[in-house]
Amino acid sequence: MLDDVRLIYSPLQQRYTSQGRCVDIQIYRLEDTGWTLEVVDDLGNSTVWDGEFATDQEALDCALADINAEGNEAFIDHPVEEPAKAVPPDLHTFFQPLSDEELDVLNSFFIHGAPEEAMTFDMVDGFLHALVIGPVTLMPSQWLPKVWGSKDGKGPDFEDLDHANEILSLLMHHYNAIIGGFQASPAQIQPFWFIREYKGQEVEDAEGWANGFVEGVALSAEAWKPLLESEEGQAWYRPIRLLGEMELDPEDFAFSSTPQQRHELAVQIPQAVLAMHAYWLPIRHAVYGREVAKRLGPKIGRNDACPCGSGKKFKKCCGGAAVLH
């Protein structure tokens, strides 16, 4: 199916040293894509540029220009004057699921603290599952605005810097916990959706989750086409589509019009998602290997790009007391 995927590396790749600090400039592509630019420090921390480059020379020129403008330290997690802190993180911890209390914090925030246009947390969970298993890796700056429902780059009204760090860290931890489930042997999925009571019985309500998954697929719709146009892919995607699509024709709606029908579709989703994950896994391994959200553990620095997706530095965005949005 995807066995012929081959990663092509540019001969322009190089190790770049400035002020005694080194980073590896990595430039690569698939046979039918543009060039991806990634800078990796000696601890394995990486920065991947949004979008693709038409040529490898263009990618290299961009890397050198950004490094010269911002300095090597902008692409290295731990400053040179703090060598004692330069310890690789405990990845096992970061892939552990959130506790019930932490899930409650996120769920409550998306009900009471997020913008009115933002997703609910069950939608966010479905959305993140689609991002994790899909064929394209997106940076938080590309998908967080969708979570907030933002069209102008504005994020939530965080109370202060600590509150912003708490919510964004929990959100990234949850993203990594989803990855951890798929990295397990065998792969596991623990979707977050609600249990309702219907005619004296408990039924699973995965409409919000499925809607979030559909939104995640839509962010890279072109890349999802090989799966969605295949017979097996359509079968896997069917329960999610019937629950999550906003507009269904009458024939499809007839399969999801009652709580019992929606319950029967919901219980099909975990195995369907595991099948779609297995379908895309070869291409994800070929391009990126193990996917880990960039902000695993350390708090967000005031000079970092704000994870809310605004494109501004954190200190001028969610991290600035006078401009918390």
C-alpha positions in Angstrom: 0.0 0.0 0.0 2.6 2.6 1.2 5.6 0.3 1.2 7.3 2.3 -1.6 7.5 5.5 0.4 11.1 6.8 0.3 12.6 9.8 2.0 15.0 11.9 -0.1 17.7 13.9 1.7 19.3 17.0 0.3 23.1 17.1 -0.2 22.9 20.7 1.3 22.2 19.3 4.7 24.9 20.5 7.1 26.0 21.0 10.7 26.0 24.7 11.6 28.0 26.2 14.4 27.7 29.7 15.9 29.0 31.0 19.1 30.1 27.5 20.2 26.6 26.0 19.7 25.8 23.5 17.0 22.6 22.5 15.2 22.0 20.1 12.4 20.1 21.6 9.4 18.0 18.8 7.9 16.3 19.1 4.5 14.3 16.3 3.0 11.2 15.4 0.9 9.2 12.6 -0.5 9.2 11.9 -4.2 6.0 13.9 -4.8 6.3 16.7 -2.2 8.3 19.9 -1.7 11.3 20.2 0.7 10.8 20.1 4.5 13.2 22.1 6.7 14.1 20.9 10.2 16.7 22.1 12.6 17.8 19.7 15.4 20.0 20.4 18.4 22.3 18.0 20.1 19.6 16.9 22.5 17.3 15.9 19.7 14.9 18.9 20.1 13.7 19.9 16.7 12.1 22.9 15.0 10.2 22.2 11.8 9.3 25.1 9.5 5.7 25.4 8.5 5.0 24.7 4.8 7.2 23.2 2.1 10.0 24.8 0.0 10.2 24.6 -3.8 14.0 23.9 -3.7 16.5 22.6 -1.2 18.6 25.7 -1.7 15.6 27.9 -0.7 15.2 25.8 2.4 18.8 26.2 3.3 18.8 29.9 2.7 15.8 30.3 4.9 17.4 28.3 7.7 20.6 30.3 7.6 18.8 33.6 7.5 16.6 32.7 10.5 19.6 31.4 12.5 21.6 34.5 11.7 18.7 36.7 12.6 17.7 35.0 15.8 20.9 33.2 16.9 21.5 29.5 17.4 19.9 29.7 20.9 16.5 30.3 19.4 16.7 26.7 18.1 18.2 25.1 21.3 16.1 24.3 24.3 18.6 24.9 27.0 20.9 28.0 27.2 24.6 27.4 27.4 24.8 28.9 30.9 22.5 26.2 32.3 24.3 22.9 31.4 22.9 21.2 34.5 19.4 21.5 33.1 20.3 20.0 29.7 18.9 16.6 30.5 16.7 14.6 28.1 13.1 14.5 29.4 11.5 11.3 30.7 9.4 10.5 27.6 7.6 7.7 29.4 5.9 10.3 31.7 4.9 12.5 28.8 3.1 9.7 27.0 1.0 8.8 30.1 -2.7 9.6 29.9 -4.0 12.6 31.9 -5.6 11.8 35.3 -9.3 12.2 35.7 -8.7 15.4 37.6 -6.6 16.8 34.7 -9.2 15.8 32.2 -11.8 17.6 34.3 -9.7 20.7 34.3 -9.5 20.7 30.5 -13.2 19.8 30.0 -14.2 22.6 32.5 -11.9 25.1 30.7 -13.5 24.4 27.3 -16.9 24.8 28.8 -16.4 27.9 30.9 -13.1 29.6 29.9 -12.6 29.1 26.2 -14.0 31.4 23.5 -17.6 30.8 22.6 -16.5 29.7 19.1 -14.0 27.2 20.5 -14.5 23.4 20.3 -15.8 21.5 23.2 -13.3 19.1 24.8 -14.8 16.0 23.2 -14.4 17.7 19.9 -10.8 18.6 20.7 -10.1 14.9 21.5 -11.5 13.7 18.2 -9.6 16.6 16.4 -6.3 15.6 18.0 -6.8 11.9 17.2 -7.1 12.8 13.5 -4.0 15.0 13.7 -2.0 12.2 15.4 -2.8 9.4 13.0 -3.0 11.3 9.8 -0.4 11.5 7.0 0.7 15.1 7.6 2.3 16.6 10.7 0.9 20.0 11.6 2.5 22.4 14.0 0.5 23.8 17.0 0.4 27.2 15.3 -1.5 25.6 12.4 -4.1 23.7 14.4 -4.6 25.6 17.7 -6.5 28.5 16.0 -9.0 25.9 14.9 -9.4 24.7 18.5 -10.1 28.2 19.6 -12.5 28.9 16.7 -10.2 31.9 15.9 -10.2 33.7 12.6 -8.0 36.6 13.7 -5.3 34.8 15.7 -6.9 35.6 19.1 -6.8 32.9 21.7 -8.6 32.3 25.0 -8.8 34.8 27.9 -6.3 33.2 30.2 -6.3 34.6 33.7 -2.5 35.0 33.9 0.8 33.3 32.8 0.4 30.4 35.2 -3.1 29.7 33.9 -1.9 29.8 30.3 0.9 27.4 31.1 -1.4 25.1 32.9 -4.0 24.8 30.1 -1.6 24.7 27.2 0.7 22.2 29.0 -2.3 19.9 29.7 -3.4 20.2 26.1 0.0 19.3 24.8 0.3 16.5 27.3 -3.0 15.1 26.2 -1.8 15.3 22.5 1.2 13.2 23.5 -0.9 10.8 25.6 -2.9 10.0 22.4 0.4 9.4 20.6 1.5 7.1 23.5 -1.6 5.0 23.1 -0.8 4.4 19.4 2.8 3.7 20.3 1.8 0.9 22.8 1.9 -2.7 21.8 -0.8 -3.4 20.9 -2.0 0.1 20.0 -4.7 1.5 22.2 -7.3 4.3 21.9 -9.2 5.9 24.8 -11.5 8.4 23.2 -13.1 11.1 25.4 -16.9 11.3 24.8 -20.0 11.2 26.8 -22.3 8.5 28.1 -26.0 9.4 28.0 -29.1 7.7 29.3 -31.7 6.7 26.7 -34.8 4.7 27.6 -33.2 3.5 30.8 -30.0 2.4 29.1 -26.6 4.0 28.7 -25.7 5.0 25.2 -22.4 6.4 23.9 -22.6 9.9 22.4 -19.7 10.4 20.1 -21.1 13.2 17.8 -18.9 15.9 19.2 -15.8 13.6 19.0 -16.6 12.6 15.4 -17.2 16.3 14.4 -13.7 17.1 15.8 -12.1 14.2 13.9 -13.8 15.4 10.7 -12.4 18.9 11.3 -8.9 17.4 11.8 -9.1 15.5 8.5 -10.3 18.7 6.8 -7.0 20.5 7.8 -5.1 18.2 5.4 -7.9 17.0 3.2 -5.8 16.5 0.1 -3.4 14.2 2.0 -6.2 12.1 3.3 -7.6 11.4 -0.2 -5.8 8.0 -0.7 -7.6 6.6 2.3 -10.9 8.2 1.8 -11.1 7.2 -1.8 -10.3 3.5 -1.1 -13.0 1.0 -0.3 -11.6 -0.1 3.0 -10.9 3.5 4.0 -14.5 4.5 3.3 -15.7 1.6 5.5 -13.4 2.7 8.4 -14.4 6.3 8.1 -18.1 5.6 7.8 -19.1 5.7 11.5 -17.2 9.0 12.0 -18.6 10.5 8.9 -22.2 9.6 9.8 -21.8 11.1 13.3 -19.5 14.0 12.5 -20.4 15.5 9.1 -22.6 18.5 9.4 -24.6 17.8 6.3 -25.8 14.3 5.4 -28.1 13.2 2.7 -31.5 11.7 3.8 -30.2 8.1 3.1 -27.2 8.6 5.4 -29.2 10.4 8.0 -31.4 7.4 8.3 -28.5 5.5 9.8 -27.8 8.1 12.6 -31.1 9.6 13.5 -31.7 7.9 16.9 -29.6 7.7 20.1 -29.4 4.0 19.7 -28.2 4.2 16.1 -25.6 6.8 17.1 -24.5 4.5 20.0 -24.0 1.6 17.5 -21.9 3.9 15.3 -19.8 5.1 18.3 -18.8 1.7 19.4 -17.4 1.0 15.9 -15.0 4.1 16.1 -12.1 2.7 18.2 -11.4 -0.2 15.8 -11.9 2.0 12.8 -9.4 4.6 14.1 -6.8 1.9 14.9 -7.2 0.6 11.3 -6.7 4.1 9.9 -3.6 4.6 12.1 -2.1 1.4 10.8 -2.8 2.5 7.2 -0.9 5.8 7.6 1.8 4.5 10.0 4.4 3.7 7.2 4.4 7.2 5.8 4.5 8.8 9.3 7.5 6.6 10.1 9.2 7.4 6.8 8.9 11.2 7.3 9.1 11.9 11.0 9.5 8.7 13.0 8.0 9.1 16.4 5.9 12.2 16.6 6.2 14.2 19.8 4.6 17.6 20.4 7.5 20.1 20.7 6.4 21.4 24.2 6.7 18.2 26.2 7.5 19.4 29.6 9.3 22.8 30.2 7.0 25.7 30.7 6.5 28.0 27.8 9.3 30.7 27.6 8.3 34.3 27.3 10.4 34.6 24.1 8.8 31.4 22.5 6.1 31.6 19.8 2.8 31.6 21.6 1.2 28.2 21.3 -2.3 29.8 20.9 -1.5 30.1 17.2 -1.4 33.9 17.0 2.1 33.9 15.5 3.3 36.4 18.2 6.0 35.8 20.8 4.4 34.5 24.0 5.5 37.6 26.0 3.6 39.8 23.6 0.6 37.5 23.5 -0.8 35.1 26.2 2.3 35.6 28.4 2.0 39.4 28.7 -0.1 40.4 31.7 -1.4 43.5 30.0 -2.4 41.7 26.8 -3.7 38.4 28.0 -6.3 37.6 25.4 
